């Protein structure tokens, strides 16, 4: 079984949705990747290495608290990337 940070998928989904809504945000591949990287670097990772861990992590990630933390961090990342684009 692989070890995986389950927060990565959620951050990518939230980032994609929020950057699509923000009309004046550059949606190039580099800016998208920078938002995801910034967000993941500022969030506590949620790793799992076995079936039980995967199941418990999946339940935890559905909590409103985790969703709110991810959204706030992605919005901060977008602000930072927009201010200092890397392309």
Buried (B, 14 or more C-beta within 10 A) or exposed (E): EEEBBBBBEBBBEBBBEBBEEBEEBBEEEEBBBBBBEBBBEBBEEBEBEEEEBBEEBEEBBEEEEBEEBBBEBBBBBBBBBBEEEEE
